């Protein structure tokens, strides 16, 4: 019995590193990208605001988002 394999074509990412983007709740720039479960994921760095009284701890401005959650920022 012969089985037919379907070609799994990986779509190209819509965003590139250092590109400015926006999303519900803010804006930022793409730091990196990778695929997970066949979907593009992006590490987005948000601009630092005023430093809180307790100081900054770690990478608090980088969030992971799916490609469908972000839009390009037209400059």
Secondary structure by P-SEA (a helix, b strand, c coil): cbbbbccccccccccccccccccccbbbbbccccccccbbbbbccccccccccccccccccbbbbccccbbbbcc
